[in-house]
């Protein structure tokens, strides 16, 4: 059976096309929490946040937040908070081990349940939990959140809208990227975008997670800058013209909407895809073998099945290695209600 290092050694090596910003200048903040900066208009309005580096090697978000901080935004109403989450992991990035600094102790995007954050009995601890607990007061006060991520493999960008219709509406209002994925997250922990009111159908709060493309590509940088700008404008805290120099992509696009129906979770280290999936492949026929896990075939459950975010770079038992989705009908006319 192959080790994880052996599996990674057989995977594509992507060039690093972008510079990693020096974010140390943003450590001292005006919030009392390192690397979290807020800009208040003094006028009633929503609290809007753009978060980068929930995973330490996902640099496109760091580039976007660094650029926004440099311009010192002046919100028209409400306030804008800009921040970097897993700074410790980012600062440990090693160009020779580009997948190794996703986190320090555990995936920071799986700790956002009240039970984990509360630390039952005080025994639940990790570098990521400590940082999440420090961020929690800000996240609790946020009305609209954009969490910027990127992907292990080269794939078109995705907007992860969560399982609720309000997330789909929000994604349609922003209008980018082309592919919007309605999904319930991961079985091994709650994401930031699903935390608290973001994941409550009765709450006006809303959140999106954008996957900008492959971690180190120039296109991912452009998607991060463009999406963050359109997100801020859609919430009403700024106007799009003030961010026009960050708009990098053709607009408008014709969005398509996909519903994740199930994750594919590895049971063993003896897991392999049937071919070189990178993401958004359409498998026409139900029952097609798409992977094997310790000799057991994994097959598509329906016709026209779409592969979402396949990757073996962090393979392990109980790790989600891809998700399966189907197309759903959704119209921009359904998004008339404010985010």
N, C-alpha and C positions, 0 to 999 in steps of 0.2 A: 504494500500500500504506500502511495506517495505521501511525503510530508508536505506541509503547506509551502515551505520554501521551494520544494521541487515543483509544485504546481505553479507557483508564481514565476519560477524561472522559465516556464514554457508559455507564459502569457505575453501579449504584445508589450513592447517598450515604447512609450510615447515620448516625443521630445518635449522639453520644457520651453515653451514659446513666450513666456511672460516673466517679468521681473517680480520677485516677491517684495512687497513694500516693507519698509522698516516701520513697524507699528509701535515701536518703543516710545515714540514721541507722543503717543496717545494714552500712555499709561496713566498719567496724572489727569484726572477728570474733574468735571464740575458736579459730579453726583455723589462722590464719596466712595464709589466702587470703581476700581481700576478698569480702564479701557471702555467705560460706558459714559457717553456724552449726551447731554440733552440740550435742546434749543427751544425755548418757550416764547411764544408770541405775546403772551399776556392777554390774549383774546380767547374767549371760550371756543372750544373745538376739540377734536379727537386727539388722543395720544397715539402717535404712529411710530413704529419702530422698524428699523432695518437691522438685522442681525447677520453677522458673518462668523465664519470659523466655528460653527457648531462641531465640525470635524476639522482637525488641525492641518490637514494637507489640502484643503479645498480653497485654493488661493483666490479664485475669481471673486468671491464675496469680500475678501480682505481688500482687494484692489478697489472694488466699488465703494466700500465704506470709507476707505482711506481717501478716495477722491471726493466723496461727499463731505467728509470732515474738513478737508482743505478749503472747501468753498464756504464753510461756516454758514449753513443754511439759515434763512430767516423765514420761518413759517408765516403764512398769511393768517392762520388761526391755529389754535391748539398748540401742540408741541411735537417735535421730532426728536427721537432718541436713536442714536447710532452706536453700535457696539460690536465688540469682538468677544466671542464666547470662550472657546478652548484655546486660550493664548499659550498656555504651557506646551501643548502639543505642537502648535504652530512654530514656536521658538526652537523646537527640537528637530525640525524638518531636516532630513538628510537626503541630498540629491541621489545618493547611491541606494537608498531604501525608501523610495517615494510613497510606498503604501503603508509604511510602518508608523507614521505619526497621525493616523486617523484619530487616535486618542492615546491617553496615558495609561489608564487602568481599565476603562470600559467605555462603550459607546455613549457619548453625551446625549445623543438623540434617542435614548431609550430609558431615560431616568425621570421623565416628566409626569409621573403619577404622584398624587398627594402622599401616598404611602411611602414611596421612595424618598421624596423630598422631606417628609416629616421625620424620617429616620427612626422607625419603630424601635424603641429600646436603646436608641443611640448606637447600635452596632453596625448599621449599614453605612459604609464610608468608602469613598474613592476620591481621586482628584477631580473627576467630573462631577460627582455629587456635591462636593464642596463648592465648586464654581457655580453649579446650578442653584444651589441654595442662596448664594450671594446675589445671583441675578433675579431670583424669584420675586422680590418686591417690585422690580421694574416690570417684569412680565405680567404680574398681577394687575398693574395699572394701565397696560397697553390695550387700546381698542382695536388697532389693526397692526398685524405683524407680517413682515416678509422675512423669511429665513432662507438665506442664500446658500445653496449647496452646489456640488458638481459631482460627476460620475467617474467611476473607475475606467469605463470603456468609452471609446469615441461613439457618441450617439447624438441624435438631435435633442435639443433641450426639451424639458418637460416641466409643466406646472402641476404640482401635486396639490389638489384642492381639498383633500380629506373626504370623509364619507357623507357630508351633509350638503344639501342643495345650496345653502348659503355660500359655501366654498366655490361651487361651480359658478354661481352668479358673480362672485368677486373676480374669479379668473376671467370670465367673459368680459367684465367691465374693463379690466386692464388690457385685454386684447392680445397679449403675447404671453408665451410663445405659441406656436401652432398647436402643439399637443398638450391637452389638459387631461390629467389622470385623476379620476375619483377613486380614492382608496382609503382603507381603514388603518393604514399603518402596518406595524410589524407585531407578530405574536410575542416577541421577547422584550417588549417594553414600549412605553408611550413616548411619542415625539413631542417636541416643543410646540409644533403647530396644532397639536390636539389637546394641549394642556388647558385646564380650566374652562373659561367661557368660550374659547376658540372651538372646543369640541362639544359645546352645549347647544342643542337646537333652539333653546329658548333664550339664548343670550345674543345681544346685538354685536358682540365681539366677533372678529373674523381674522383668519390667518391663512397664509399661503406659504408653500415651500417650493422654491424654484430649483430645478436641477439644470444647471446652465450648459452642460456638455462635459467633455473630458476635462479632468482636473486642471491640466497645465496648458490648455490650448488658448490661442489668442481669441478664438471665437467665443469661448466661455467667458473670457473677460468682457467682451463686447455685450454678450447677452446679460451678464450681471449688471453692467452699467445701465443698459437700456431698460431692463425690467425694473430695477430699483427706481429709476426716474419715473416710469409710467405708473408704478405703484404709488409713489408719493403724490403724484398729480391726481390719481384716481380717488385718493382719500380726502382731497381738498385742502391739504396743508401747504401746498405750493402749486404754482402753475407750471405747465409743461414747458413754456418758453424759457423759464429761468434755468432749466436743465437741458436745453436743446443741444448743448455741446456733448452731452452724454448719450444722446440718441444715436445708436449705431446700426440699427436694423431697419429693413423695409417695413412699412406700416401703412395700412392695416394688413393683417394676415387673415386667412380663412382658418379658423380654429376647428379642430376635431376633438371629440370628447370620448374618452375610453373609461370603462368601469372595470377596476380590478375585481376579479371574482375569487381569487385564491392566491396565497403565496405558495411557492415551492421551497420547502425547508429541508435542508440536508439532514439526513439521519446519521451519516457516517462520513469519514474522510475519503471513502471510495466513491466519490460522486463525480460524474463527468457529463458534460453536455454532448448531445448527439452531433452537433456541428458548432462552428464558430459563431455563436450568437453575440451581437453587440447591443441589440435593443431595437424594438419596434418591428421586428420581423413578423410577418403575417403567415401563420400556418393554416392552410386552407382546409384541411380535413381532420375531423375529430378522430382520436385514436392514434395520431401520429406520435411516434416516440421522439421526445425532445431531450431526454436525459436518462441516465441510469444511476442508481444509488445502491452500491453493494450488490450489483447484479439485477436489481429490480427496475423494470422499465417505468419511466414516468411519461405519461402520454397526455396529449391535448384533450380537454374535456368536451370541446365543441368545435364546430367548423369556424373558420375565420378567427382563430385565437391569436392574440398579439402578445409577444414576449416583451416584458417590461424589466429593464435594468438587470440583465443577467451578468453575473460576475462570480468568479471563484477566488478572488484575491483575499478574501477573509473567510474562506471556507472553514467550517467546523460544525460539529453536531448542533442542531437547533438553530443554525444560522440561515436566514432567508437568502437564497442564491438567485432567485428571479421571482417575478410575479406574472400571472396570466390575466389577460384583460379582453374585453369585447367592446365593440363600438356601441355607443348609445346616441340616441337622438337628443340634441340640445341646441336651442336657438339663442342667438344674441338677444332676440326679442324677450326671452325669459329673464334677461338680466337688467331690466329697466329699474327695478328697485335698487335704491342706494346700497352700497356695500355695507 
